[in-house]
Amino acid sequence: MAKVLIVDDSETQLFSLTKIVEGEGHQVVTANNGEEGVEMAKAETPDLILMDVVMPGLNGFQATRKISKDKTTADIPVIFVTTKDQETDRIWGMRQGASAYITKPVDKGTLVKAMKEALGA
């Protein structure tokens, strides 16, 4: 069982992603914005982070950059789960240190596969 941090400002998205992740037998912790996500990554040291991009304040790209540059959280894989579906967004997201980039609405099979790959399972 892995600990997965889900960072999203939408309660609906948090609920649906939590349902998928817990359905795979993992523990979930959540954050409602990028700043909180960075703080939770340091405090909880999750095994994986699911990160939204479009959030108030610190967006997902910025939060991921902070997480990947901090030596205490740099090894935590991040999967972007976002509505931003342009190829430039995908490329930029991967440059921030993400291990995968998934667009909403989320296909459960795609998310589960990306999670397994990121967790080395």
Phi and psi in degrees as a GROMACS rama.xvg file:
@    title "Ramachandran Plot"
@    xaxis  label "Phi"
@    yaxis  label "Psi"
@TYPE xy
-105.221  156.821  ALA-2
-97.811  122.736  LYS-3
-116.923  125.697  VAL-4
-94.2113  123.367  LEU-5
-107.621  122.301  ILE-6
-114.316  111.076  VAL-7
-159.361  140.575  ASP-8
-87.3449  -1.20313  ASP-9
-101.139  120.604  SER-10
-60.1186  -37.0744  GLU-11
-62.9865  -45.2298  THR-12
-66.1481  -41.959  GLN-13
-57.4755  -43.5121  LEU-14
-63.5988  -50.0133  PHE-15
-68.6666  -37.855  SER-16
-68.8627  -39.318  LEU-17
-60.122  -42.6124  THR-18
-60.0715  -43.1344  LYS-19
-66.4604  -48.5153  ILE-20
-65.1575  -45.8411  VAL-21
-66.186  -32.6421  GLU-22
-62.484  -23.9096  GLY-23
-90.0712  3.19781  GLU-24
89.706  14.8359  GLY-25
-99.8319  157.618  HIS-26
-87.2931  142.294  GLN-27
-119.193  135.431  VAL-28
-123.7  149.962  VAL-29
-128.151  157.961  THR-30
-139.83  146.346  ALA-31
-96.8087  -3.04716  ASN-32
-160.074  174.596  ASN-33
-62.8539  -44.3458  GLY-34
-59.6603  -47.7138  GLU-35
-63.7423  -35.468  GLU-36
-62.3644  -43.1132  GLY-37
-63.8968  -44.4724  VAL-38
-62.9215  -43.8997  GLU-39
-66.9574  -35.6013  MET-40
-61.0529  -40.4269  ALA-41
-71.8016  -42.7095  LYS-42
-74.4025  -40.1029  ALA-43
-97.815  -16.8575  GLU-44
37.2889  66.874  THR-45
-69.1629  165.041  PRO-46
-83.1493  -20.0422  ASP-47
-157.378  148.429  LEU-48
-124.944  129.906  ILE-49
-101.989  117.715  LEU-50
-120.334  124.335  MET-51
-74.6778  161.507  ASP-52
-101.495  -50.6709  VAL-53
-85.6448  101.505  VAL-54
-143.032  152.741  MET-55
-66.6876  151.842  PRO-56
73.887  -125.474  GLY-57
-73.0898  115.279  LEU-58
-79.9507  174.046  ASN-59
-62.7121  -36.1768  GLY-60
-62.2969  -46.5746  PHE-61
-65.0425  -43.3502  GLN-62
-62.9287  -42.5395  ALA-63
-64.9917  -39.1652  THR-64
-60.5  -43.5183  ARG-65
-63.3164  -43.5403  LYS-66
-64.0672  -43.7795  ILE-67
-75.0505  -18.2135  SER-68
-93.0794  -14.3575  LYS-69
-87.7597  125.371  ASP-70
-62.9992  -23.6876  LYS-71
-78.1746  -19.9528  THR-72
-123.38  -0.202896  THR-73
-59.9657  -27.7925  ALA-74
-88.62  0.251621  ASP-75
-82.1071  120.149  ILE-76
-68.8  142.669  PRO-77
-120.52  131.441  VAL-78
-113.768  121.386  ILE-79
-75.9131  133.891  PHE-80
-128.13  103.25  VAL-81
-147.624  161.709  THR-82
-84.3775  -14.1224  THR-83
-73.2845  106.64  LYS-84
-113.529  14.3064  ASP-85
-75.4172  148.216  GLN-86
-60.2776  -35.8382  GLU-87
-64.013  -37.4142  THR-88
-64.0401  -43.9012  ASP-89
-61.2819  -47.1393  ARG-90
-62.2756  -46.3659  ILE-91
-61.3541  -42.1089  TRP-92
-60.5994  -43.4141  GLY-93
-67.5065  -32.7687  MET-94
-68.9921  -21.2684  ARG-95
-79.2348  -7.0921  GLN-96
111.537  10.5541  GLY-97
-73.1803  149.365  ALA-98
-92.568  -18.1221  SER-99
-157.859  162.3  ALA-100
-138.214  111.665  TYR-101
-118.89  135.112  ILE-102
-97.3104  149.637  THR-103
-86.0716  150.857  LYS-104
-67.0394  143.018  PRO-105
-76.3229  130.236  VAL-106
-87.577  119.658  ASP-107
-54.8007  -45.6025  LYS-108
-60.4318  -41.7989  GLY-109
-64.7815  -43.4386  THR-110
-65.1166  -46.8054  LEU-111
-61.1193  -42.4292  VAL-112
-61.7698  -45.9367  LYS-113
-63.5209  -38.7348  ALA-114
-63.776  -44.9555  MET-115
-61.8466  -41.8848  LYS-116
-64.513  -44.494  GLU-117
-65.5338  -33.6291  ALA-118
-86.8067  -3.44408  LEU-119
70.7313  27.0011  GLY-120
